[in-house]
């Protein structure tokens, strides 16, 4: 039962991430679908099963080519399906009366942003021990902000964590070497001069203003400082100048 539950949870995790991200980026229900298959290796050595590969096939709406910077993407409801290999189906049927359930978590990446996904696999029944089995699941993808301008690579989780049997067992799965996790790229556009809010720009400008104020305070103190105190202030000023240079670069990038 442990093995079967893990396989179910694992495959669904990736599916949840894909469908959730697509929904989060505002795709209409009529958008063309995109299909994707990824194989994960699940470490079941603690259950006496070694490492087992599971392939999950996804069908998802195409996500938009661009989003405005500062767009707040709300939490999304998602569903998933995965196919368990025949040996796992046989194990479930023979050893656990055909019953499986579980939960899983993993991170979709949107550029450098990690977007948490969580999935619940309700109790389900598998009756055929001689064929692969389809498992249904549902869950959510967390909300996030598209805050960094530029092309943002969107990828499925490279690793997922499954918990089952009332969270008594935890199993880790990682994408097989060479796996293509890409869901494409979304361009986060900079705010226009005609209006709109650019959260990334506002944040960068606020930090620059704060650091510049600190620098002015240190320079005033330096005029009166002597000895060790003066040397310490000079080091702080040099370090802060580098920080301000990075602040200015962040502001320029967000405009």
N, C-alpha and C positions, 0 to 999 in steps of 0.2 A: 504493500500500500504506500509506503514511504516513497519508493521509486516512482510509482505511477503519479502520485500527487506532485512530486517535484517536477516531473516532465510537464505536466499540465500547467503548473504555475509558471514555469520558465518560459514556455512558448508564448503564453498569453501576455507576459510582461512586455515583450518586445512589440506585440501587436497593439497593446494598449498605448504604448508610447507613440507609435506611428499615427494611429487614428486620432489620438488626442491632440497631437501637435497640429495636424491638418485642420482639425476643427478649430483649434485655438487661433490659427492664423486667419480665420474668417472665410473659409471656403464655402461656397454655396452648395446646396444639396445636389445641384445639377452638374457640378464639375466632373470632368472625366476622372476615372479612377486610375491609380498607379498601383502596380503589383510589385511585391518584393519578397524574396526568400532569404533567410539567414540561418546558418547552422551554429548552434551553441554547444559547447562542451560542458557538461555538468559533472561536478566532482561528487560522486556518490560512493567514494571509497569508505566513508564512515558507515555506510549501509551494506558494505560488502559487494558493491556493484562496479567499483572502479570508476572510470570516466565514460560517460555516455553521451553520444551526439544526438541532438534533436533539431530537426529543421522546421522552422515556422514560416508559413506563407502568408503574406499580407496583401490586402486589397484596400487601398485608401484613396480618398479624394485628393486631387492635385492641390497643393497649397499655392498661395499667391506668390507672384514674383517679387513683390515688394511690400513693405510696411513703413509707415512714418516713424521716425525716431520718437521715443517716448510713449508709443502705443502700449497700453496696459491690456494684456491678454488675460481674460478671465479663466478660472478653473473650468475644465470641460469634462462632460460625461462621455465615456467611451466604452466600446465593446470589442471583443476579440474572439478569434477562433484559432485553434492549432490542432495539428494532427499528431497523435501519438503512434509510434511504431508498433507493429504487431506484437513483439515480445512484451511490451509494456501492457498492451491490452490484455494479453494472456495472463500476466501477473495479477492484474486488477480483478479479472473475472475469477481466476482460480483461487487466489489467496485472500481477497477482500470483498467478496460478494459483489463485485462490479462497481463498488462505490468509490468515488474520488471527490476531494475538495481541497482547498488551500488558499494561499495568498502570496503575492509577489510584489517586489518593488525594484525599480531601476531608473536611471536618469537618461532622458533624452538630452542631447546637447544642441543648443541654438547659439552658434558661435562659441563664446566662452561661458555662456550661461547654462547651468545645469537645471533642468526642469524635471522635478520628481514625478514619477508615475506610480500609482498603486492599483492593484487589481485583486478582486475577490473572485474565487472560483467556488460557486455554491455547490452543494452536494449534487452529484450527477451519477448516472448509471451507465455502465458499458456492459453490453451483453455478448458481443461477438469476440471470442478469444482468437480468432483466426484472421483478423483483418485490422488495419489501422483504425483508430478511433478519433472522432472529432470532439473537442472539448470547447464549451462555451464559457465566456467570462465577461465581467463588466467592472468598471472602475473609473478612476479620474486621473487627469493630468493636471498638475498644479498650475496656478496662474503665474505669470511672469511679465516683465517689462522689456520690450524691444528697445533697449536704451543706447546701443552702440551703432553708430552709422557705418555703413559699408556692407559688403557681402558677408553674410553669416551662414556658414555651413551647418546644415541640419542633419543630425545623425541619430540612428537608433542606439539604444544602450549597448555599450561594449561589455557590460557585465550586469547581471541581475542576481538578486537574493530572494530565495523562496523560503517561506516558513509554512509549516503544516502540522497536523496532529496537535492542534491547540498551541502552536508555536513551540512545540517541544523539539522539533527538528529543523535545522537551518542548513540549506545547501546553496553553494555558490556556483554560478554558471558564467562562462566567458565565451565571447564570440570566437569561433574557430579561426586560426591564423589565416590571413588573407581575405577574411570576410569583407564584403562590401556593405557597410552600414549606412551609406549616404542616402539621404532623401532629397538631395539637391542643395540649392542655396537660395536664401531669401535676402534681397537687398533692403537694408534698413536705410531709408532716405533721410537726409538732413531736413530740418524744418525750413520752410520758405520764409522770405522776408515779409511776406504779406500777412503773416499771422500764424497761429498755431503754437503749441507748446513743445519745446524740445527739452525733455527732462535731463538728458545727458549733458546738454549745453549749460543748463541752469546749474547743475551740480558742479560742473567743471569751473564755471565762472565764480561760483560761491567759494570753492576751495582756493582759487587763485587770489581772490580778494582777502580771504582769511590769512593766507600765507604772506601776502604783501604787507598786511597790517603787522604781523609778527616781525617781519624784517625791519620795518620802520622803528618798532619798539626796541629791537636789538641794537640798531644803529645809534639811537639816542643814548642807550646805556653805554655803548662803546666809547662815546666821547668823554665820559667821566671815569671809565674803568681804568685800572692800573694792574700791573703785575699779572698774577695767575688769572684773575678775573677777566682781564682784557684778552688774554690768550684764549680763554674758554669761549668768550663771546665771539671772537674772530672765527673759531672753528664752527660755532653754531651758525654764523652768518654765511660762511662758505657752503655749509650743508644746505641751508635754506635757499640759497641762490640756485642750487641745482634742482631743488624741489620746485621752485617757482618756474624754472625753465621747462620742467616736465608739465607743470600746470598749464603753461601757455600753449604747449603742444597739444594738450588734451582739449583746450578750448578751441584751438584752430581746427582740430579734427572733427569736433562736434558741430561746427558751424555749417 
